[in-house]
């Protein structure tokens, strides 16, 4: 049941994270266009009609003047005085449909990037405090606190109509996500002490992340297209409320349950080079996905004239591949080597990012999208269990702080990615953004080889040897006792025969 609760919590968090990806750029763009449509006619003086000596010429002029506004806003923006003499404006409208607001879309990259990054920045700042808090009072109360904050944030998303209101809702989500993810992963690590079982459990839990990412963007675009902006958020709020009821019934978060031993401090863990390498892998790989999510919809609006529905459906192949990757490599990674899965994943991710700008329509984005989703699934399902394993063999086996560091790595990726990505797209273009982040991931991948055989701390080695010796002695004594019982049973049977 703990695994189910963590799965649901991560699913709702990442569904809310991605459901806004196709909604907010299109919503702000349409709102900007509506403001232009209502303000532009008031700013322009009425254009006088030319006077013709014959009635036929007058009728022709009236037909031209009344036909001009139906072509859209191009006439008002260009302010061309010769437009009334143009007979056919339809081809002009189709050509400028994608580029008539190119300046606004360029500025929108920066604004949307900061909005998407705000959640990760807040989560980045809160994570260390949540990690220390879970070490003191346990995981149940922070987990329930995360549900309450995420529920409030979801309601705010539903009824926010301005950029500033959406910004507040996004930052509030960061606090709730910090509580849910750090407490949830720490709870799993403490319940699954065996490394193999922990790897499987982490893979299943990350399947909730995959499902949330899978459903989020397509669900948001479909609901926004056919029902309205508030509908996907109200649906998620209802599911979050159900999850809160389950937490109250199962976890009973009113009673604090502190850890039995004091865990290693954040500074101690951050000084461990092996933990830093795993953190860097999580950071750079998720930074690539964050840059893609922020810049790809706006690039599609500018170059492909994509409708609102396509802005969410374009992420469907990558999220399906991510779900397969987390569930498949959650089991296989421990057999073939988690370091090797991470290395291959970062190379595939880098190549997929570089291939994105070569697509000319949504169908050509399927292959690089699948590659990126599979790669990030390989990395997440390998690196998150490695973090717990490194604590087991090199530090005190208390997991709140180390998973706070893992979540910080994810947050750094989702904070730096959109904010920096928007500025890079504005300066040098989407193509160079994808090339830069792809090369960074490929260049970092060889460092995963260092995680192949991390050395065990001397004190932990003594503890592990004592545990193995105790288990061996227990197994030997148990087996010896069973042999004695079997010998007595055989002697009794022989005596009864005699």
CORTAMO-V990823 format. One line per field, one symbol per residue. phi: phi as a letter, one per 40 degrees, with the letter a starting at -180 (. if undefined). psi: psi as a letter, one per 30 degrees, with the letter a starting at -180 (. if undefined). burial: I if it has 16 or more other ideal C-beta (glycine too) atoms within 10 Angstrom, else O. A space follows every 50 residues. Layout:
phi: ???
psi: ???
burial: ???
This chain:
phi: .cccccdcccccccccccccdcccdccccccccccccccccccccccccc cbcbccccccccccccccccchccccccfccccccccbbcccccccccbc bcccccccdcccccccccccccccccddccccccccbgbccccccccccc ccccccdcbcbbcccccccccccccccccccccccccccccbcccccccc cccccccccccccccdcccccccccbbhcccccccccccccccccccccc cfccbcbcccbcccccccccccccccccccccccccccccccccccdccc ccbbfccdcccccccccccccccccccccccccccchccccccccccccc cccccdcccbacccccccccccccccccccccccccdccccccbaccbbc ccccccccccccccccdccccccccccbhcccccccccccccccdccccc ccbccccccccccccccccccccccccccccccccccccccccccccc
psi: eeeeeeeeeeeeefeeefffefeeeeeeeeeeeeeeefeefffklkkkkk kkfkeeeeeeeeeeeffefffageeeefhkfgeffkejfeeeeeegefgf heeeeeeeeeeeeeeefeeeeeeeefeeeeeeeefegafeeeeeeeeeee eeeeeeeegkfleeeeeeeeeeeeeeeeeeeeeeeeeeefejfkeeeeee eeeeeffeeeeeeeedeeeeeeeeefelefeeeeeeeeeeeeeeeeeeee figfjkillflklkleeeeffjfeeeeeeeeeeeefeeeeeeeefeeeee eeffhkleeffefffeeeeeeeeeeeeeffefefefjeeeeeeeeeeeee eeeefeffkflfeffeeeeeeeeeefeeeefeeeeeeeeeeeffakikfe eefeeeeeeeeeefeedeeeeeeeeeefleeeeeeefeeeeeefefffff geikkkkeeeeeeeeeeeeeeeeeeeeeeeeeeeeeeeeeeeeeeee.
burial: OIIOIIIIIIIIIIIIIIIIIIIIIIIIIOOOOOOOOOOOOOOOOOOOOO OOOOOOOOOOIOOIOOOIOOOIIIIIOOOOOOIOOOOOIOOIOOOIOIOI IOOOIOOIIIIIIIIIIIIIIIIIOIIIOIIOIIIOIIIIIIIIIIIOII IIIIIIIIOIOOOOOIIOIIIIIIIIIIIIIIIIIIIIIIOIOOOOOIII IIIIIIIIIIIIIIIIIIIIIIIIIOOOIIIIIIIIIOIIOOIIOOIOOO IOIOOOOOIOOOIIOIOOIOOIOIIOIIIIIIIIIIIIIIIIIIIIIIII IIOIOIOIIIIIIIIIIIIIIIIIIIIOIIOIIIOOIIIIIIIIIIIIII IIIIIIIOIOOIOOIOOIIIIIIIIIIIIIIIIIIIIIIIIIIIIIIIII IIIIIIIIIIIIIIIIIIIIIIOIIIOOOIOOIIIIIIOIIIOIIOIIOO IOOIOOIOOIOOOOOOOOOOOOOOOOOOOOOOOOOOOOOOOOOOOOOO
